[in-house]
């Protein structure tokens, strides 16, 4: 039986990490680190559920899971904001536009401190990849327009709810004016993805240093998660002596905003935040990473 090459996405070619870039991040740094804080809102009793915990036996409304997520918007996110402010850390805020209907003051507070607002669909109650192309195009356009009207600047980046893509998603994002996507977690450096409307940057977004799969799915404790963050940071800092790399930390306030987890998050971020340009580290946002790589590419 003849074996043919497997179907390929045609978005980018294979390139090993040993094929190194010879430029540096600002301040002659090697490691760009960003925190991605996800602000999400769910429909009550309908749509894709919030069920990270086992769903309610009686079905919807699933008050247990809904309230767990709501804790993040009412309590956890505000505590995270105070932590980032205390440590002088910039943040990429990955936000559903449904937040503007439900609790706009929360997203406003991050925008006021100068954090980057990154589009995250309208709600995580739906999967973007299941939409028809016209419906997906309109979702992307509407989210971009609404955030631009609210904050006076269109978002540069996109993360799909549940990282759900159709085969047309990169094309539709570039068509709408987005410069980068966080959907692909396939490298430790920015990669230019080919689309029908020009290149779309793929900025590394973590699937391991991501509190949802790590703690909720794999049952890793917060202390282990903090150790993962610390070890990832120090290993990539050593690797980045030879080439510029990117490290993302993905957080959801309904998890890390719980007081017992927040305490350990504060400890590890306070330790790592002491590493700045003199130690080869650039604390930044995904949008700033794109602007820098475009300047040197």
C-alpha positions as CSV (number, residue, x, y, z in Angstrom):
1,X,0.0,0.0,0.0
2,X,1.4,3.4,-1.0
3,X,1.9,5.9,1.8
4,X,1.5,9.5,0.9
5,X,2.7,12.5,2.9
6,X,0.2,13.5,5.6
7,X,-2.2,16.4,5.1
8,X,-0.6,19.7,6.1
9,X,-2.0,23.0,7.3
10,X,0.2,25.0,4.9
11,X,0.5,27.8,7.4
12,X,4.2,27.5,8.1
13,X,7.1,25.3,7.4
14,X,9.0,23.1,9.9
15,X,11.9,24.8,11.5
16,X,13.9,23.3,14.4
17,X,14.7,25.4,17.5
18,X,18.4,24.8,16.7
19,X,18.1,27.1,13.7
20,X,18.7,30.1,15.9
21,X,17.8,33.8,15.4
22,X,20.7,36.2,16.0
23,X,18.8,39.3,17.3
24,X,17.8,40.2,20.8
25,X,14.8,41.6,22.6
26,X,14.9,45.2,24.0
27,X,17.6,45.9,26.5
28,X,19.8,43.1,25.0
29,X,17.5,40.6,26.7
30,X,17.0,37.0,25.5
31,X,13.7,36.0,27.2
32,X,10.4,37.8,26.7
33,X,7.9,36.9,29.4
34,X,4.2,37.7,29.5
35,X,1.3,37.0,31.8
36,X,-2.0,36.2,30.0
37,X,-5.0,36.7,32.3
38,X,-8.2,35.3,30.9
39,X,-11.4,37.2,31.7
40,X,-14.4,35.1,30.6
41,X,-18.2,35.1,31.0
42,X,-20.7,32.3,30.4
43,X,-24.4,32.1,29.6
44,X,-26.4,30.9,32.6
45,X,-28.1,27.6,31.9
46,X,-27.4,27.4,28.1
47,X,-24.6,27.0,25.6
48,X,-21.3,25.3,26.2
49,X,-21.1,24.8,29.9
50,X,-18.5,26.0,32.3
51,X,-18.1,22.4,33.5
52,X,-14.6,21.9,34.7
53,X,-16.0,20.3,37.8
54,X,-18.4,17.4,37.1
55,X,-21.6,18.8,35.7
56,X,-24.7,19.0,37.8
57,X,-26.5,15.7,37.8
58,X,-29.8,17.4,37.0
59,X,-28.3,19.3,34.1
60,X,-28.8,23.0,33.6
61,X,-28.7,25.4,35.3
62,X,-25.3,24.2,36.6
63,X,-25.0,26.6,39.5
64,X,-21.9,25.1,41.0
65,X,-19.7,25.6,37.9
66,X,-21.3,28.9,36.9
67,X,-20.7,30.4,40.4
68,X,-17.1,29.1,40.4
69,X,-16.4,31.1,37.2
70,X,-18.3,34.1,38.6
71,X,-16.0,34.1,41.6
72,X,-13.2,34.9,39.2
73,X,-14.9,38.0,37.9
74,X,-16.1,39.3,41.3
75,X,-13.1,38.5,43.5
76,X,-10.2,36.7,41.9
77,X,-9.5,39.0,39.0
78,X,-9.4,42.1,41.3
79,X,-6.9,40.4,43.6
80,X,-4.8,39.5,40.6
81,X,-4.9,43.1,39.4
82,X,-3.7,44.2,42.8
83,X,-0.8,41.7,42.6
84,X,0.3,42.8,39.1
85,X,0.2,46.4,40.2
86,X,2.3,45.7,43.3
87,X,4.9,43.8,41.2
88,X,4.8,46.4,38.4
89,X,4.1,43.6,35.8
90,X,2.4,44.3,32.5
91,X,-0.4,42.0,31.6
92,X,-2.1,40.7,28.4
93,X,-5.8,40.6,29.3
94,X,-7.5,38.0,27.2
95,X,-11.2,39.0,27.4
96,X,-14.6,37.9,26.2
97,X,-16.6,40.9,24.9
98,X,-19.4,39.5,27.1
99,X,-17.4,40.9,30.0
100,X,-18.5,44.4,28.7
101,X,-22.1,43.4,29.2
102,X,-21.6,41.7,32.6
103,X,-18.9,43.6,34.4
104,X,-17.3,46.3,32.3
105,X,-15.6,47.9,35.3
106,X,-13.4,44.9,35.6
107,X,-11.9,45.2,32.0
108,X,-11.8,49.0,32.3
109,X,-9.6,48.7,35.4
110,X,-7.0,46.7,33.5
111,X,-7.2,49.0,30.5
112,X,-6.7,52.0,32.8
113,X,-3.4,50.6,34.1
114,X,-2.2,50.3,30.5
115,X,-2.5,46.5,30.1
116,X,-3.0,45.1,26.6
117,X,-6.6,44.0,25.8
118,X,-6.6,40.8,23.7
119,X,-9.8,39.7,22.0
120,X,-11.2,36.3,23.2
121,X,-14.4,36.0,21.2
122,X,-17.7,36.9,22.8
123,X,-18.1,34.1,25.3
124,X,-16.6,30.8,26.1
125,X,-20.1,29.4,26.1
126,X,-19.6,28.8,22.4
127,X,-16.9,27.1,20.2
128,X,-15.7,29.3,17.4
129,X,-14.6,26.4,15.2
130,X,-18.2,25.2,14.9
131,X,-19.5,28.4,13.3
132,X,-20.1,28.8,9.6
133,X,-17.6,31.0,7.8
134,X,-19.9,34.0,7.6
135,X,-20.9,33.7,11.2
136,X,-17.2,33.3,12.3
137,X,-16.2,36.4,10.2
138,X,-19.0,38.4,11.9
139,X,-17.9,37.2,15.4
140,X,-14.3,38.3,14.8
141,X,-15.4,41.7,13.2
142,X,-17.9,42.4,16.0
143,X,-15.5,41.6,18.8
144,X,-12.7,43.8,17.3
145,X,-15.1,46.7,16.7
146,X,-16.6,46.6,20.1
147,X,-13.2,46.6,21.9
148,X,-12.0,49.4,19.6
149,X,-15.1,51.5,20.4
150,X,-14.7,51.0,24.1
151,X,-10.9,51.6,24.4
152,X,-10.1,53.8,21.4
153,X,-7.8,51.2,19.9
154,X,-8.5,48.0,18.1
155,X,-7.0,44.9,19.7
156,X,-3.9,43.5,18.0
157,X,-4.3,39.9,19.1
158,X,-6.9,37.1,19.3
159,X,-7.3,33.9,21.3
160,X,-10.2,31.8,20.3
161,X,-12.6,30.6,23.0
162,X,-11.4,27.1,24.0
163,X,-8.7,27.6,21.3
164,X,-11.3,26.4,18.8
165,X,-10.5,27.1,15.2
166,X,-12.0,26.5,11.8
167,X,-9.6,26.0,8.9
168,X,-10.4,29.6,7.9
169,X,-9.7,31.2,11.3
170,X,-6.2,32.6,10.5
171,X,-7.4,34.0,7.2
172,X,-10.4,35.6,8.9
173,X,-8.3,37.1,11.7
174,X,-5.8,38.7,9.3
175,X,-8.7,39.9,7.0
176,X,-10.2,41.7,10.0
177,X,-6.9,43.4,10.8
178,X,-5.5,41.3,13.6
179,X,-1.7,41.0,13.7
180,X,-1.3,37.9,15.8
181,X,-3.0,34.8,17.2
182,X,-2.3,33.0,20.5
183,X,-4.1,29.8,19.3
184,X,-1.0,27.8,18.3
185,X,1.3,26.4,21.0
186,X,4.0,24.9,18.8
187,X,7.2,26.8,19.5
188,X,9.1,29.0,22.0
189,X,9.4,31.9,19.5
190,X,7.1,33.9,17.3
191,X,6.3,32.3,13.9
192,X,4.8,34.0,10.9
193,X,1.8,32.1,9.7
194,X,0.7,32.4,6.0
195,X,-2.9,33.5,5.4
196,X,-4.8,34.6,2.3
197,X,-4.4,38.2,3.5
198,X,-0.7,38.2,4.4
199,X,1.3,37.0,7.4
200,X,-0.3,36.5,10.8
201,X,2.1,36.2,13.8
202,X,1.7,33.2,16.0
203,X,2.8,34.1,19.5
204,X,3.6,31.2,21.9
205,X,0.7,30.6,24.3
206,X,1.2,27.9,26.9
207,X,-0.7,24.7,27.2
208,X,1.5,23.4,30.1
209,X,1.9,26.7,32.0
210,X,-1.9,27.1,31.9
211,X,-3.8,26.7,35.1
212,X,-6.9,25.1,33.6
213,X,-5.4,21.9,32.0
214,X,-2.7,21.7,34.6
215,X,-4.7,22.1,37.8
216,X,-8.3,21.2,36.7
217,X,-7.6,18.4,34.3
218,X,-4.2,17.0,35.4
219,X,-4.8,17.6,39.1
220,X,-1.5,19.4,39.6
221,X,-1.4,21.3,42.9
222,X,-0.8,25.1,43.1
223,X,2.6,24.5,44.7
224,X,3.6,22.2,41.7
225,X,2.2,24.7,39.3
226,X,4.4,27.4,40.9
227,X,7.4,25.1,40.6
228,X,6.6,24.6,36.9
229,X,6.5,28.4,36.4
230,X,9.8,28.8,38.2
231,X,11.6,25.9,36.4
232,X,10.3,27.0,33.0
233,X,11.5,30.5,33.6
234,X,15.0,29.5,34.7
235,X,15.4,26.9,31.9
236,X,14.3,29.3,29.2
237,X,16.4,32.1,30.6
238,X,19.4,29.8,30.2
239,X,18.4,28.7,26.7
240,X,17.7,32.4,25.7
241,X,21.4,33.2,26.1
242,X,21.8,31.9,22.6
243,X,18.5,33.0,20.9
244,X,15.5,35.2,21.7
245,X,12.6,33.1,23.2
246,X,9.1,33.7,24.6
247,X,7.5,32.4,27.8
248,X,3.8,32.8,28.5
249,X,2.0,32.2,31.8
250,X,-1.7,31.6,31.3
251,X,-3.9,32.3,34.3
252,X,-7.7,32.2,35.0
253,X,-8.8,34.2,38.1
254,X,-11.4,31.7,39.2
255,X,-8.5,29.3,39.8
256,X,-5.4,31.3,40.8
257,X,-7.5,34.1,42.4
258,X,-8.6,31.6,45.1
259,X,-6.8,32.9,48.3
260,X,-4.8,29.8,49.0
261,X,-3.5,29.7,45.4
262,X,-3.1,33.5,45.1
263,X,-0.6,33.3,48.0
264,X,1.7,30.9,46.2
265,X,1.2,32.8,42.9
266,X,2.3,36.0,44.6
267,X,5.4,34.3,46.0
268,X,6.6,32.9,42.7
269,X,5.9,36.0,40.6
270,X,7.5,38.2,43.3
271,X,10.6,36.1,43.0
272,X,10.7,36.1,39.2
273,X,9.8,39.8,38.8
274,X,13.1,40.7,40.3
275,X,14.7,39.5,37.1
276,X,14.7,42.4,34.7
277,X,16.8,43.6,31.8
278,X,20.1,43.2,33.7
279,X,19.3,39.5,34.1
280,X,18.3,39.1,30.4
281,X,14.5,39.2,31.0
282,X,11.9,41.4,29.3
283,X,8.5,41.5,31.1
284,X,6.1,42.5,28.3
285,X,2.9,41.7,26.5
286,X,2.2,39.7,23.3
287,X,1.4,42.9,21.3
288,X,4.8,44.4,22.2
289,X,6.5,41.1,21.2
290,X,4.9,41.4,17.8
291,X,6.0,45.0,17.3
292,X,9.5,44.1,18.3
293,X,9.8,41.1,16.1
294,X,8.4,43.0,13.1
295,X,11.1,45.6,13.7
296,X,13.9,43.1,13.5
297,X,12.5,40.5,11.1
